[in-house]
Amino acid sequence: MLGKDVTGLGVGGQKSDQILERYRARQVPDGILAVWAGNNNFDDPERVEADVDAIAALHGNPGKLLVLGLVNGDYPGRRIGEAGYQKIVDYNSRQAARFGEHFLDIRAALIARVGGNNPGDILPAKIRKDKIHLNMWGNWLVARLVYSRLKQLGLAS
């Protein structure tokens, strides 16, 4: 979508500290950095925040940074009114306040985009291939939402 080279440093199942270590080993300071980390250790939001802050500091260019929020899947404890859910939405609120327009609450954006009846306020089943991982449509929606935000930030045309 951007017509630019993309480097993916994420590995399924890994936690934010592992993503930080991989970024330390392979920094890309001249490019746009989208950070989507912490879904596998959402229950330690302070650790996730510290790791995301460290990645952002290593990148060193806040104008070319986009931080994506945490998402909640169809698991006990992660539905509206439950403790895990509250950790996720509180984390996203704090990151929105810290990063401003350079934060994308991808959970809320995906839920709003898909719409429909969603009493648990979780990622809709239509965009998941299992309880949390996105299917092809879900990944396409994330790409469109990230691209749209990068355009708003003047980082994509």
DSSP file with accessible surface (Angstrom, degrees, kcal/mol):
  #  RESIDUE AA STRUCTURE BP1 BP2  ACC     N-H-->O    O-->H-N    N-H-->O    O-->H-N    TCO  KAPPA ALPHA  PHI   PSI    X-CA   Y-CA   Z-CA
    1    1 A M              0   0  116      0, 0.0   143,-0.0     0, 0.0   142,-0.0   0.000 360.0 360.0 360.0 -36.5    0.0    0.0    0.0
    2    2 A L        -     0   0   54      2,-0.2   155,-0.2   154,-0.1     3,-0.1   0.646 360.0-130.4 -87.8 -18.3    2.8    2.4    0.8
    3    3 A G  S    S+     0   0   82      1,-0.3     2,-0.3   153,-0.0   153,-0.0   0.814  72.1 113.4  69.5  28.2    5.1    1.5   -2.0
    4    4 A K  S    S-     0   0  119      0, 0.0    -1,-0.3     0, 0.0    -2,-0.2  -0.904  76.7 -94.1-129.3 157.2    7.9    1.2    0.5
    5    5 A D        -     0   0  167     -2,-0.3     2,-0.4    -3,-0.1     0, 0.0  -0.457  40.3-156.5 -67.2 142.9   10.0   -1.6    1.9
    6    6 A V        -     0   0  123     -2,-0.1     2,-0.5    25,-0.1    -1,-0.0  -0.981   8.1-159.6-125.8 134.8    8.6   -3.1    5.1
    7    7 A T        -     0   0   61     -2,-0.4     2,-0.6    21,-0.1    21,-0.0  -0.972   9.1-155.5-113.4 121.0   10.6   -5.0    7.7
    8    8 A G        +     0   0   67     -2,-0.5    -2,-0.0     1,-0.1     0, 0.0  -0.860  19.3 170.6 -97.5 123.4    8.5   -7.2   10.0
    9    9 A L        +     0   0   28     -2,-0.6     2,-0.2     2,-0.0    -1,-0.1   0.299  43.6 108.3-112.2   6.1   10.1   -7.9   13.4
   10   10 A G        -     0   0   60     12,-0.1     2,-0.4    27,-0.0    -2,-0.1  -0.561  46.1-167.2 -85.8 148.8    7.2   -9.7   15.0
   11   11 A V    >   -     0   0   70     -2,-0.2     3,-2.0     4,-0.1     8,-0.1  -0.992  33.1-104.6-134.2 126.6    7.1  -13.4   15.7
   12   12 A G  T 3  S+     0   0   76     -2,-0.4     3,-0.1     1,-0.2     0, 0.0  -0.178 101.7  16.3 -52.7 137.1    3.9  -15.0   16.7
   13   13 A G  T 3  S+     0   0   55      1,-0.3    -1,-0.2     0, 0.0     2,-0.2   0.310  94.7 125.9  85.8  -7.8    3.6  -15.9   20.4
   14   14 A Q    <   -     0   0   49     -3,-2.0    26,-0.4     1,-0.1    -1,-0.3  -0.512  54.4-125.6 -88.1 157.0    6.3  -13.6   21.5
   15   15 A K    >>  -     0   0  101     -2,-0.2     4,-1.7    25,-0.1     3,-0.8  -0.434  30.9 -97.2 -95.3 169.3    6.0  -11.0   24.2
   16   16 A S  H 3> S+     0   0    0      1,-0.3     4,-2.5     2,-0.2     5,-0.2   0.834 120.8  57.1 -59.6 -34.4    6.9   -7.3   24.0
   17   17 A D  H 3> S+     0   0   70      1,-0.2     4,-2.1     2,-0.2    -1,-0.3   0.875 106.1  50.8 -67.7 -31.2   10.3   -7.7   25.6
   18   18 A Q  H <> S+     0   0   78     -3,-0.8     4,-2.0     2,-0.2    -1,-0.2   0.883 109.7  49.8 -71.6 -36.3   11.3  -10.2   22.9
   19   19 A I  H  X S+     0   0   29     -4,-1.7     4,-2.5     2,-0.2    -2,-0.2   0.915 109.2  53.0 -66.4 -41.4   10.2   -7.7   20.2
   20   20 A L  H  X S+     0   0    7     -4,-2.5     4,-2.6     1,-0.2    -2,-0.2   0.933 108.3  49.7 -58.2 -46.8   12.3   -5.0   22.0
   21   21 A E  H  X S+     0   0  104     -4,-2.1     4,-1.6     1,-0.2    -1,-0.2   0.905 110.9  49.4 -62.2 -39.4   15.4   -7.3   21.9
   22   22 A R  H  X S+     0   0   65     -4,-2.0     4,-1.2     1,-0.2    -1,-0.2   0.904 111.0  49.9 -66.7 -38.0   14.9   -8.0   18.2
   23   23 A Y  H  < S+     0   0    5     -4,-2.5     3,-0.4     1,-0.2    -2,-0.2   0.906 106.5  55.5 -67.2 -39.4   14.5   -4.3   17.5
   24   24 A R  H  < S+     0   0  114     -4,-2.6     3,-0.5     1,-0.2    -1,-0.2   0.883 110.1  47.2 -56.4 -38.2   17.7   -3.5   19.4
   25   25 A A  H  < S+     0   0   91     -4,-1.6    -1,-0.2     1,-0.2    -2,-0.2   0.744 126.4  26.1 -77.0 -22.1   19.5   -6.0   17.1
   26   26 A R  S  < S+     0   0  143     -4,-1.2    -1,-0.2    -3,-0.4    -2,-0.2  -0.468  76.7 179.1-144.5  67.9   18.0   -4.6   13.9
   27   27 A Q        -     0   0   84     -3,-0.5     3,-0.1     1,-0.1    -3,-0.1  -0.401  15.2-166.9 -72.4 147.0   17.0   -0.9   14.2
   28   28 A V    >   +     0   0   60      1,-0.1     3,-1.0    -2,-0.1    -1,-0.1  -0.653  18.8 165.3-129.2  70.9   15.6    0.9   11.2
   29   29 A P  T 3   +     0   0   60      0, 0.0    -1,-0.1     0, 0.0     4,-0.1   0.710  67.5  57.4 -70.0 -18.3   15.8    4.5   12.4
   30   30 A D  T 3  S+     0   0  138     -3,-0.1     2,-0.1     2,-0.1     3,-0.0   0.686  99.9  66.8 -85.6 -16.3   15.2    6.2    9.0
   31   31 A G  S <  S-     0   0   25     -3,-1.0     2,-0.4     1,-0.1    33,-0.1  -0.253  94.9 -80.6 -98.2-176.7   11.9    4.6    8.2
   32   32 A I        -     0   0   48    123,-0.1     2,-0.6    -2,-0.1    33,-0.2  -0.699  44.1-151.5 -81.1 134.0    8.4    4.6    9.6
   33   33 A L  E     -a   65   0A  24     31,-3.2    33,-2.8    -2,-0.4     2,-0.5  -0.946  13.0-172.8-115.5 120.1    8.0    2.4   12.6
   34   34 A A  E     -a   66   0A  54     -2,-0.6     2,-0.6    31,-0.2    33,-0.2  -0.963  11.5-161.2-107.0 122.2    4.7    0.8   13.5
   35   35 A V  E     +a   67   0A   8     31,-2.9    33,-3.1    -2,-0.5     2,-0.4  -0.929  20.3 166.1-109.9 117.0    4.8   -0.9   16.9
   36   36 A W        +     0   0   86     -2,-0.6     2,-0.3    31,-0.2    33,-0.1  -0.845  29.4 138.7-126.8  89.5    2.2   -3.6   17.6
   37   37 A A        +     0   0    2     31,-0.5   -22,-0.1    -2,-0.4    15,-0.1  -0.963  34.1  50.2-135.2 150.1    3.5   -5.3   20.7
   38   38 A G    >   +     0   0    3     -2,-0.3     3,-1.2   -24,-0.3     6,-0.2   0.333  59.5 116.8 110.6  -5.7    2.1   -6.7   24.0
   39   39 A N  G >  S+     0   0   29      1,-0.3     3,-0.6     2,-0.2     4,-0.1   0.831  82.0  51.2 -65.0 -26.9   -0.8   -8.8   23.0
   40   40 A N  G 3  S+     0   0   75    -26,-0.4    -1,-0.3     1,-0.2   -25,-0.1   0.524 121.9  30.9 -88.6  -6.5    0.9  -11.9   24.4
   41   41 A N  G X  S+     0   0    5     -3,-1.2     3,-2.1   -27,-0.1     7,-0.3  -0.115  73.8 135.1-137.3  40.9    1.7  -10.2   27.7
   42   42 A F  T <   +     0   0   23     -3,-0.6    -3,-0.1     1,-0.3    -2,-0.1   0.749  64.6  71.0 -59.0 -24.7   -1.3   -7.9   28.0
   43   43 A D  T 3  S+     0   0   94      1,-0.3    -1,-0.3    -4,-0.1     3,-0.1   0.503  96.9  52.1 -76.6  -0.1   -1.6   -8.9   31.7
   44   44 A D    X>  +     0   0   71     -3,-2.1     4,-2.0    -6,-0.2     3,-0.6  -0.608  67.5 164.9-127.2  66.9    1.6   -7.0   32.5
   45   45 A P  H 3> S+     0   0    9      0, 0.0     4,-2.9     0, 0.0     5,-0.2   0.813  72.2  58.3 -61.5 -29.5    0.7   -3.6   31.0
   46   46 A E  H 3> S+     0   0  127      2,-0.2     4,-2.3     1,-0.2     5,-0.2   0.910 107.9  47.4 -65.4 -39.8    3.5   -1.7   32.8
   47   47 A R  H <> S+     0   0  104     -3,-0.6     4,-2.5     2,-0.2    -1,-0.2   0.920 112.2  49.8 -64.5 -44.1    6.1   -4.1   31.1
   48   48 A V  H  X S+     0   0    0     -4,-2.0     4,-2.9    -7,-0.3     5,-0.3   0.944 110.9  49.2 -61.6 -46.1    4.4   -3.6   27.7
   49   49 A E  H  X S+     0   0   29     -4,-2.9     4,-2.8     1,-0.2    -1,-0.2   0.920 111.6  49.1 -59.0 -45.0    4.5    0.2   28.1
   50   50 A A  H  X S+     0   0   41     -4,-2.3     4,-2.2     2,-0.2    -1,-0.2   0.909 112.8  47.5 -62.6 -41.3    8.1    0.1   29.1
   51   51 A D  H  X S+     0   0    2     -4,-2.5     4,-2.4     2,-0.2    -2,-0.2   0.923 112.8  47.5 -67.5 -42.6    9.0   -2.0   26.1
   52   52 A V  H  X S+     0   0    1     -4,-2.9     4,-2.8     1,-0.2    -2,-0.2   0.923 112.0  51.1 -64.6 -41.9    7.1    0.1   23.7
   53   53 A D  H  X S+     0   0   56     -4,-2.8     4,-2.6    -5,-0.3    -1,-0.2   0.905 110.0  49.9 -59.2 -42.6    8.7    3.2   25.2
   54   54 A A  H  X S+     0   0   26     -4,-2.2     4,-2.4     2,-0.2    -2,-0.2   0.911 110.9  48.6 -64.7 -41.3   12.1    1.6   24.7
   55   55 A I  H  X S+     0   0    3     -4,-2.4     4,-2.2     2,-0.2    -2,-0.2   0.939 112.5  48.8 -62.4 -45.8   11.4    0.7   21.1
   56   56 A A  H  X S+     0   0   19     -4,-2.8     4,-2.2     1,-0.2     5,-0.4   0.911 111.5  49.8 -61.1 -41.5   10.2    4.3   20.4
   57   57 A A  H  < S+     0   0   75     -4,-2.6    -1,-0.2     1,-0.2    -2,-0.2   0.906 110.2  50.0 -65.8 -40.6   13.3    5.8   22.1
   58   58 A L  H  < S+     0   0   53     -4,-2.4    -1,-0.2     1,-0.2    -2,-0.2   0.879 108.5  53.1 -64.3 -38.3   15.6    3.5   20.0
   59   59 A H  H  < S-     0   0    5     -4,-2.2    -2,-0.2    -5,-0.2    -1,-0.2   0.918  89.0-165.8 -63.8 -42.9   13.8    4.6   16.9
   60   60 A G     <  +     0   0   55     -4,-2.2    -3,-0.1    -5,-0.2     3,-0.1   0.539  55.6  93.8  74.5   7.7   14.4    8.2   17.8
   61   61 A N    >   +     0   0   57     -5,-0.4     3,-2.2     1,-0.1   -28,-0.2  -0.707  43.9 178.1-133.3  84.6   11.9    9.8   15.4
   62   62 A P  G >  S+     0   0   98      0, 0.0     3,-1.1     0, 0.0    -1,-0.1   0.768  80.7  64.8 -60.9 -21.8    8.5   10.3   17.0
   63   63 A G  G 3  S+     0   0   37      1,-0.3   -31,-0.0    -3,-0.1    -2,-0.0   0.677 105.6  44.0 -72.3 -17.4    7.2   11.9   13.8
   64   64 A K  G <  S+     0   0   75     -3,-2.2   -31,-3.2   -33,-0.1     2,-0.4  -0.142  95.9 104.3-116.8  35.8    7.6    8.6   12.0
   65   65 A L  E <   -a   33   0A   5     -3,-1.1     2,-0.4   -33,-0.2   -31,-0.2  -0.945  41.0-179.3-121.5 138.0    6.1    6.4   14.8
   66   66 A L  E     -a   34   0A   0    -33,-2.8   -31,-2.9    -2,-0.4     2,-0.5  -0.974  10.3-161.9-134.9 121.1    2.8    4.7   15.0
   67   67 A V  E     -ab  35 103A   0     35,-3.0    37,-2.8    -2,-0.4     2,-0.4  -0.907   8.4-151.7-103.6 127.8    1.9    2.6   18.1
   68   68 A L  E     - b   0 104A   5    -33,-3.1   -31,-0.5    -2,-0.5    37,-0.2  -0.795  17.2-123.4 -98.4 143.5   -1.0    0.2   17.8
   69   69 A G        -     0   0    0     35,-2.5     2,-0.1    -2,-0.4   -30,-0.1  -0.127  30.2 -88.1 -78.2 175.0   -3.1   -0.7   20.8
   70   70 A L        -     0   0    0     18,-0.3    37,-0.5   -32,-0.1     2,-0.3  -0.436  37.5-146.3 -79.6 157.0   -3.8   -4.1   22.3
   71   71 A V        -     0   0    8     -2,-0.1     2,-0.4    36,-0.1   -29,-0.1  -0.832   4.0-137.3-120.4 160.8   -6.7   -6.3   21.2
   72   72 A N        -     0   0    0     -2,-0.3    51,-2.1    49,-0.1     2,-0.1  -0.979  17.1-160.9-122.1 133.4   -8.9   -8.7   23.1
   73   73 A G        -     0   0    0     -2,-0.4     2,-1.9    49,-0.2    59,-0.2  -0.312  43.2 -74.5 -98.8-172.9  -10.0  -12.1   21.8
   74   74 A D  S    S+     0   0   43     57,-2.7    58,-0.1    56,-0.1     5,-0.1  -0.500  84.7 124.6 -87.1  69.2  -12.8  -14.4   22.8
   75   75 A Y  S >  S-     0   0   68     -2,-1.9     3,-2.0    56,-0.1     4,-0.2  -0.948  70.7 -92.3-125.4 150.3  -11.2  -15.7   26.0
   76   76 A P  T 3  S+     0   0  107      0, 0.0    -3,-0.1     0, 0.0    -2,-0.0  -0.334 113.8  25.8 -58.5 137.8  -12.6  -15.7   29.6
   77   77 A G  T 3  S+     0   0   26      3,-0.1     8,-1.6     7,-0.1     7,-1.1   0.239 105.2  81.4  92.4 -12.1  -11.5  -12.6   31.4
   78   78 A R    <   +     0   0   49     -3,-2.0     2,-0.2     6,-0.3     3,-0.1   0.294  68.1  98.1-111.2  10.8  -11.2  -10.5   28.2
   79   79 A R  S >  S-     0   0   70     -4,-0.2     3,-2.2     1,-0.2     6,-0.4  -0.610  91.5 -70.2 -95.4 161.4  -14.8   -9.5   27.7
   80   80 A I  T 3  S+     0   0   93     40,-2.1    -1,-0.2     1,-0.3     3,-0.1  -0.121 122.7  23.9 -50.9 136.6  -16.3   -6.2   28.7
   81   81 A G  T 3  S+     0   0   72      1,-0.3    -1,-0.3    -3,-0.1     2,-0.2   0.359 101.2 109.6  87.7  -3.1  -16.7   -6.0   32.5
   82   82 A E  S <> S-     0   0   70     -3,-2.2     4,-2.2     1,-0.1    -1,-0.3  -0.677  78.6-112.7-107.7 159.7  -13.8   -8.5   33.2
   83   83 A A  H  > S+     0   0   77     -2,-0.2     4,-2.1     1,-0.2     5,-0.2   0.882 113.6  48.5 -60.5 -45.3  -10.4   -7.8   34.6
   84   84 A G  H  > S+     0   0   11     -7,-1.1     4,-2.0     1,-0.2    -6,-0.3   0.904 110.4  52.5 -63.4 -40.5   -8.4   -8.6   31.4
   85   85 A Y  H  > S+     0   0   20     -8,-1.6     4,-2.7    -6,-0.4     5,-0.3   0.934 108.6  50.6 -58.3 -46.6  -10.6   -6.5   29.3
   86   86 A Q  H  X S+     0   0   83     -4,-2.2     4,-2.5     1,-0.2     5,-0.3   0.887 107.4  53.1 -63.9 -38.1  -10.1   -3.5   31.7
   87   87 A K  H  X S+     0   0   87     -4,-2.1     4,-2.3     2,-0.2    -1,-0.2   0.914 111.4  47.6 -60.6 -41.9   -6.3   -3.9   31.5
   88   88 A I  H  X S+     0   0    0     -4,-2.0     4,-2.5     2,-0.2   -18,-0.3   0.950 114.9  42.4 -67.1 -50.0   -6.5   -3.8   27.7
   89   89 A V  H  X S+     0   0   21     -4,-2.7     4,-2.2     1,-0.2    -2,-0.2   0.878 115.0  51.2 -70.0 -32.7   -8.7   -0.7   27.4
   90   90 A D  H  X S+     0   0   66     -4,-2.5     4,-2.4    -5,-0.3    -1,-0.2   0.924 110.4  49.2 -66.7 -43.5   -6.8    1.1   30.2
   91   91 A Y  H  X S+     0   0    0     -4,-2.3     4,-2.7    -5,-0.3     5,-0.2   0.947 111.5  49.4 -57.4 -49.2   -3.5    0.4   28.5
   92   92 A N  H  X S+     0   0    1     -4,-2.5     4,-2.3     1,-0.2    -2,-0.2   0.901 110.4  50.8 -60.5 -38.8   -5.0    1.7   25.2
   93   93 A S  H  X S+     0   0   77     -4,-2.2     4,-2.0     2,-0.2    -1,-0.2   0.915 111.0  47.9 -64.9 -43.3   -6.3    4.8   26.9
   94   94 A R  H  X S+     0   0   87     -4,-2.4     4,-2.0     2,-0.2    -2,-0.2   0.921 112.8  48.2 -64.0 -42.5   -2.9    5.6   28.5
   95   95 A Q  H  X S+     0   0    0     -4,-2.7     4,-3.1     1,-0.2     5,-0.4   0.888 108.7  54.2 -67.8 -36.2   -1.1    5.0   25.2
   96   96 A A  H  X S+     0   0   40     -4,-2.3     4,-1.8    -5,-0.2    -1,-0.2   0.918 110.1  47.5 -61.6 -41.5   -3.6    7.3   23.4
   97   97 A A  H  < S+     0   0   88     -4,-2.0    -1,-0.2     1,-0.2    -2,-0.2   0.872 117.4  42.7 -67.4 -34.8   -2.9   10.0   25.9
   98   98 A R  H  < S+     0   0  113     -4,-2.0    -2,-0.2    -5,-0.2    -1,-0.2   0.890 125.9  28.6 -79.4 -42.5    0.9    9.6   25.6
   99   99 A F  H >< S-     0   0   39     -4,-3.1     3,-2.2     1,-0.2    -3,-0.2   0.541  83.7-171.8-101.6  -9.4    1.2    9.2   21.8
  100  100 A G  G >< S+     0   0   39     -4,-1.8     3,-1.7    -5,-0.4    -1,-0.2  -0.249  73.7   0.4  57.8-131.4   -1.7   11.2   20.6
  101  101 A E  G 3  S+     0   0  120      1,-0.3    -1,-0.3     3,-0.0    52,-0.1   0.631 126.3  70.8 -65.7 -13.7   -2.3   10.9   16.9
  102  102 A H  G <  S+     0   0   45     -3,-2.2   -35,-3.0    -6,-0.1     2,-0.4   0.223  88.4  79.0 -88.3  14.6    0.6    8.5   16.7
  103  103 A F  E <   -b   67   0A   8     -3,-1.7     2,-0.5   -37,-0.2   -35,-0.2  -0.975  62.2-164.8-119.7 137.9   -1.5    5.9   18.5
  104  104 A L  E     -b   68   0A  10    -37,-2.8   -35,-2.5    -2,-0.4     2,-2.0  -0.973  15.8-146.8-123.8 114.7   -4.1    3.8   16.9
  105  105 A D     >  +     0   0   49     -2,-0.5     4,-2.5     1,-0.2     5,-0.2  -0.603  25.3 177.2 -77.3  84.2   -6.6    2.0   19.0
  106  106 A I  H  > S+     0   0    0     -2,-2.0     4,-2.6     1,-0.2     5,-0.2   0.831  72.2  58.3 -65.6 -30.6   -6.8   -0.9   16.6
  107  107 A R  H  > S+     0   0   15    -37,-0.5     4,-2.3     2,-0.2     5,-0.2   0.976 111.6  39.7 -60.9 -54.2   -9.1   -2.9   18.9
  108  108 A A  H  > S+     0   0   38      1,-0.2     4,-2.6     2,-0.2    -2,-0.2   0.892 115.6  52.8 -64.1 -39.2  -11.8   -0.2   18.9
  109  109 A A  H  X S+     0   0   24     -4,-2.5     4,-2.4     2,-0.2    -1,-0.2   0.913 110.8  45.9 -65.2 -42.7  -11.2    0.6   15.2
  110  110 A L  H  X S+     0   0    0     -4,-2.6     4,-2.3     2,-0.2     5,-0.3   0.925 113.6  48.6 -66.0 -43.9  -11.7   -3.0   14.1
  111  111 A I  H  X S+     0   0   22     -4,-2.3     4,-2.6    -5,-0.2    -2,-0.2   0.934 114.4  46.2 -62.8 -43.0  -14.8   -3.5   16.3
  112  112 A A  H  < S+     0   0   80     -4,-2.6    -1,-0.2    -5,-0.2    -2,-0.2   0.905 112.0  51.1 -65.9 -40.4  -16.3   -0.2   15.0
  113  113 A R  H  < S+     0   0  129     -4,-2.4    -2,-0.2    -5,-0.2    -1,-0.2   0.907 116.6  39.1 -66.0 -40.6  -15.5   -1.1   11.3
  114  114 A V  H  < S+     0   0   19     -4,-2.3    -2,-0.2    -5,-0.2    -1,-0.2   0.897  90.2 174.3 -79.2 -38.7  -17.1   -4.6   11.5
  115  115 A G     <  +     0   0   33     -4,-2.6    -1,-0.1    -5,-0.3    -2,-0.1  -0.198  19.3 112.2  66.8-160.1  -20.0   -3.5   13.6
  116  116 A G  S    S-     0   0   70     -4,-0.1     2,-0.5     8,-0.0    -1,-0.1  -0.213  79.4 -28.0  86.5-178.3  -22.9   -5.9   14.5
  117  117 A N        +     0   0  154      1,-0.1     0, 0.0    -2,-0.0     0, 0.0  -0.598  64.4 157.8 -75.1 120.5  -24.0   -7.4   17.7
  118  118 A N    >   +     0   0   34     -2,-0.5     3,-1.7     1,-0.1    -1,-0.1  -0.527   8.9 168.9-146.0  71.2  -20.9   -7.7   20.0
  119  119 A P  T 3  S+     0   0  104      0, 0.0    -1,-0.1     0, 0.0   -39,-0.1   0.779  81.1  51.3 -63.3 -24.2  -22.0   -8.0   23.6
  120  120 A G  T 3  S-     0   0   13    -41,-0.1   -40,-2.1     2,-0.1     3,-0.1   0.563 101.8-132.1 -87.0  -7.1  -18.5   -9.0   24.8
  121  121 A D    <   +     0   0   36     -3,-1.7     2,-0.2     1,-0.2   -49,-0.1   0.925  60.3 137.7  53.4  48.0  -16.8   -6.0   23.0
  122  122 A I        -     0   0   14      1,-0.1    -1,-0.2   -11,-0.1   -49,-0.2  -0.677  68.6 -68.0-113.4 170.4  -14.2   -8.4   21.6
  123  123 A L        -     0   0    1    -51,-2.1    -1,-0.1    -2,-0.2   -49,-0.1  -0.422  67.4-106.8 -56.9 126.5  -12.7   -8.8   18.1
  124  124 A P    >   -     0   0   14      0, 0.0     3,-1.8     0, 0.0     4,-0.3  -0.252  16.2-125.1 -61.6 144.1  -15.6   -9.9   16.0
  125  125 A A  G >  S+     0   0   69      1,-0.3     3,-1.5     2,-0.2    -2,-0.1   0.805 105.4  71.5 -58.3 -29.7  -15.6  -13.6   14.8
  126  126 A K  G 3  S+     0   0  132      1,-0.3    -1,-0.3    11,-0.0    11,-0.2   0.731 104.8  38.4 -59.7 -25.1  -15.9  -12.5   11.2
  127  127 A I  G <  S+     0   0    0     -3,-1.8     8,-2.1    10,-0.1     2,-0.3   0.306 104.9  82.4-111.5   8.6  -12.3  -11.2   11.3
  128  128 A R  B <   -C  134   0B  32     -3,-1.5     6,-0.3     6,-0.3     5,-0.1  -0.877  52.9-163.1-113.8 147.2  -10.7  -13.9   13.4
  129  129 A K  S    S-     0   0  152      4,-3.0     2,-0.2    -2,-0.3     5,-0.1   0.559  86.6  -5.9 -97.9 -12.8   -9.4  -17.4   12.4
  130  130 A D  S    S-     0   0   72      3,-1.0   -56,-0.1     5,-0.0     5,-0.1  -0.679 112.7 -49.3-150.5-149.4   -9.5  -18.5   16.0
  131  131 A K  S    S-     0   0   98     -2,-0.2   -57,-2.7     1,-0.1    -8,-0.1   0.741 128.9  -8.3 -71.4 -21.2  -10.1  -16.9   19.4
  132  132 A I  S    S+     0   0   21    -59,-0.2     2,-0.1   -58,-0.1    -1,-0.1   0.547 102.8 100.3-144.2 -31.5   -7.7  -13.9   18.7
  133  133 A H  S    S-     0   0   87      1,-0.1    -4,-3.0    -5,-0.1    -3,-1.0  -0.445  70.7-117.6 -73.4 139.0   -5.6  -14.3   15.6
  134  134 A L  B     -C  128   0B  18     -6,-0.3    -6,-0.3    -5,-0.1    -1,-0.1  -0.420  19.3-140.9 -76.5 146.0   -6.9  -12.3   12.6
  135  135 A N     >  -     0   0   42     -8,-2.1     4,-2.7    -2,-0.1     5,-0.2  -0.212  45.0 -79.5 -88.0-173.1   -8.0  -14.0    9.3
  136  136 A M  H  > S+     0   0  167      1,-0.2     4,-2.3     2,-0.2     5,-0.2   0.911 133.0  48.1 -59.7 -42.1   -7.2  -12.6    5.9
  137  137 A W  H  > S+     0   0  111      2,-0.2     4,-2.6     1,-0.2    -1,-0.2   0.922 111.1  51.0 -65.2 -42.8  -10.0  -10.0    6.1
  138  138 A G  H  > S+     0   0    0      2,-0.2     4,-2.3     1,-0.2    -2,-0.2   0.925 111.4  47.3 -60.5 -43.5   -9.0   -9.0    9.6
  139  139 A N  H  X S+     0   0   88     -4,-2.7     4,-2.5     2,-0.2    -1,-0.2   0.893 110.5  52.7 -65.8 -37.6   -5.4   -8.5    8.5
  140  140 A W  H  X S+     0   0  133     -4,-2.3     4,-2.5    -5,-0.2    -2,-0.2   0.924 109.1  50.1 -62.5 -43.0   -6.6   -6.5    5.4
  141  141 A L  H  X S+     0   0    4     -4,-2.6     4,-2.7     2,-0.2     5,-0.2   0.911 109.5  50.6 -62.5 -42.3   -8.6   -4.3    7.7
  142  142 A V  H  X S+     0   0   13     -4,-2.3     4,-2.9     2,-0.2     5,-0.3   0.945 110.2  50.3 -59.9 -45.8   -5.6   -3.6    9.9
  143  143 A A  H  X S+     0   0   39     -4,-2.5     4,-2.7     1,-0.2    -2,-0.2   0.923 112.2  47.1 -59.0 -43.7   -3.5   -2.8    6.9
  144  144 A R  H  X S+     0   0   95     -4,-2.5     4,-2.6     2,-0.2    -1,-0.2   0.905 113.3  48.3 -64.9 -42.2   -6.2   -0.3    5.7
  145  145 A L  H  X S+     0   0   18     -4,-2.7     4,-2.2     2,-0.2    -2,-0.2   0.911 113.5  46.5 -67.2 -40.9   -6.5    1.3    9.1
  146  146 A V  H  X S+     0   0   23     -4,-2.9     4,-2.8    -5,-0.2     5,-0.2   0.943 113.2  49.7 -65.5 -46.2   -2.8    1.7    9.5
  147  147 A Y  H  X S+     0   0   37     -4,-2.7     4,-2.4    -5,-0.3    -2,-0.2   0.932 109.8  51.3 -58.4 -44.3   -2.5    3.1    6.0
  148  148 A S  H  X S+     0   0   54     -4,-2.6     4,-2.2     1,-0.2    -1,-0.2   0.919 111.5  46.9 -60.2 -43.9   -5.3    5.6    6.7
  149  149 A R  H  X S+     0   0   45     -4,-2.2     4,-2.0     2,-0.2    -1,-0.2   0.912 110.1  52.9 -67.1 -39.5   -3.6    6.8    9.9
  150  150 A L  H  <>S+     0   0    6     -4,-2.8     5,-3.1     1,-0.2     6,-0.7   0.899 108.6  51.0 -62.7 -36.9   -0.2    7.1    8.2
  151  151 A K  H ><5S+     0   0  104     -4,-2.4     3,-1.5     4,-0.2    -1,-0.2   0.924 107.9  52.0 -62.8 -44.6   -1.9    9.2    5.5
  152  152 A Q  H 3<5S+     0   0  119     -4,-2.2    -1,-0.2     1,-0.3    -2,-0.2   0.849 110.0  50.2 -59.9 -33.4   -3.4   11.4    8.3
  153  153 A L  T 3<5S-     0   0   38     -4,-2.0    -1,-0.3    -5,-0.1    -2,-0.2   0.462 117.7-113.8 -83.2  -3.2    0.1   11.8    9.7
  154  154 A G  T < 5S+     0   0   63     -3,-1.5    -3,-0.2    -4,-0.3    -2,-0.1   0.685  87.9 114.3  78.4  19.7    1.5   12.8    6.4
  155  155 A L  S   <S+     0   0   26     -5,-3.1     2,-0.3    -6,-0.2    -4,-0.2   0.412  74.4  35.3-103.0  -0.9    3.6    9.6    6.2
  156  156 A A              0   0   17     -6,-0.7    -2,-0.2    -5,-0.2  -154,-0.1  -0.977 360.0 360.0-147.3 154.8    1.8    8.0    3.2
  157  157 A S              0   0  128     -2,-0.3    -6,-0.1  -155,-0.2    -7,-0.0  -0.678 360.0 360.0-115.6 360.0    0.2    9.4    0.1
